[in-house]
Amino acid sequence: DEGIAKVMSGLYDQLEATVASASHQLPGHRPSPDATTIHHDSNDSRTISTTSSPNPADQEDTTPLLILDLRVHLNDVRASVPLFPKHLSYTNSALTRPIVAYINSRPHTCIPITCRIIKHQHEFDGSWTVFDSGLLEDLSREVYEAFVMDIQDERVRGRRMRKVGVWGLRVVAQALFLGLAGQLA
């Protein structure tokens, strides 16, 4: 009975420590300035330590956040870029052409775009439009990065399929040659 009690108390202590450490890692959880931690030794003696944060600069920013999760599915999209755009620089034109080519290479399919924008509430102070707050710039940047990530994923997927195809052909060729060698011997 004593051994089971020790094992159960050990499991309970580990579970309590895991839950406590997980709650400190949650984004909405703010640890109190005076936190009490209980440490357990193997001798079943408990040590209690109290920590306090005297410096307010050590604490996390408590400004409320706006978290915008954006999920867009583009169906049957066509895009084009003029040869000599007046409003785009050479660099921006060079950056947009691969994305336009990617959009046009996928006929009759859905292009999913998923991105997350996180802004502090104080960034909206005094702004009347999405332009003033900078939300539109952040949205544009995140959608661009989502397109780039989707293109990179597609390239990696294509390389992986080619490698698997070559590997499959090698295995088939080896099996064929081993079968022929076995029949000749």
Backbone hydrogen bonds, N-H to C=O, Kabsch-Sander energy under -0.5 kcal/mol:
donor,donor_aa,acceptor,acceptor_aa,energy
5,A,1,D,-2.0
6,K,2,E,-1.9
7,V,3,G,-2.3
8,M,4,I,-2.9
9,S,5,A,-2.5
10,G,6,K,-2.3
11,L,7,V,-2.5
12,Y,8,M,-2.6
13,D,9,S,-2.4
14,Q,10,G,-2.3
15,L,11,L,-2.6
16,E,12,Y,-2.6
17,A,13,D,-2.3
18,T,14,Q,-2.4
19,V,15,L,-2.5
20,A,16,E,-2.3
21,S,17,A,-2.5
22,A,18,T,-2.4
23,S,19,V,-2.2
24,H,20,A,-1.3
25,Q,21,S,-0.8
25,Q,22,A,-0.5
26,L,22,A,-0.6
29,H,26,L,-0.7
35,A,33,P,-0.8
35,A,51,T,-1.8
37,T,49,S,-2.7
39,H,37,T,-0.6
39,H,47,T,-2.8
41,D,45,S,-1.8
44,D,41,D,-1.3
47,T,39,H,-2.4
49,S,37,T,-2.4
49,S,47,T,-0.5
51,T,35,A,-2.4
53,S,33,P,-0.9
58,D,55,N,-1.4
59,Q,56,P,-0.7
66,L,119,K,-3.5
67,I,65,L,-0.6
68,L,66,L,-0.6
68,L,117,I,-3.2
69,D,67,I,-0.6
70,L,68,L,-0.6
70,L,115,C,-3.1
72,V,113,I,-2.9
74,L,72,V,-0.5
74,L,111,I,-2.4
75,N,73,H,-0.6
76,D,109,T,-1.2
93,S,89,S,-2.4
94,A,90,Y,-2.3
95,L,91,T,-2.0
96,T,92,N,-1.9
97,R,93,S,-1.6
99,I,95,L,-0.6
100,V,96,T,-2.4
101,A,97,R,-2.5
102,Y,98,P,-2.2
103,I,99,I,-2.5
104,N,100,V,-2.4
105,S,101,A,-1.3
106,R,103,I,-0.9
109,T,106,R,-0.8
111,I,74,L,-2.6
113,I,72,V,-3.1
115,C,70,L,-2.5
117,I,68,L,-2.6
119,K,66,L,-2.4
121,Q,64,P,-2.5
123,E,120,H,-1.2
124,F,121,Q,-1.8
125,D,122,H,-0.9
127,S,124,F,-1.7
133,S,129,T,-1.4
134,G,130,V,-0.8
135,L,130,V,-0.9
136,L,130,V,-1.4
138,D,134,G,-2.0
139,L,135,L,-2.6
140,S,136,L,-2.4
141,R,137,E,-2.4
142,E,138,D,-2.5
143,V,139,L,-2.3
144,Y,140,S,-2.2
145,E,141,R,-2.4
146,A,142,E,-2.1
147,F,143,V,-2.3
148,V,144,Y,-2.5
149,M,145,E,-2.5
150,D,146,A,-2.2
151,I,147,F,-2.4
152,Q,148,V,-2.6
153,D,149,M,-2.5
154,E,150,D,-2.1
155,R,151,I,-2.2
156,V,152,Q,-2.6
157,R,153,D,-2.6
158,G,154,E,-2.2
159,R,155,R,-2.5
160,R,156,V,-2.6
161,M,157,R,-2.2
162,R,158,G,-2.2
163,K,159,R,-2.6
164,V,160,R,-2.6
165,G,161,M,-2.4
166,V,162,R,-2.7
167,W,163,K,-2.5
168,G,164,V,-2.5
169,L,165,G,-2.2
170,R,166,V,-2.2
171,V,167,W,-2.3
172,V,168,G,-2.3
173,A,169,L,-2.6
174,Q,170,R,-2.8
175,A,171,V,-2.5
176,L,172,V,-2.4
177,F,173,A,-2.7
178,L,174,Q,-2.8
179,G,175,A,-2.2
180,L,176,L,-2.3
181,A,177,F,-2.6
182,G,178,L,-2.1
183,Q,179,G,-1.6
184,L,180,L,-1.7
185,A,181,A,-1.4
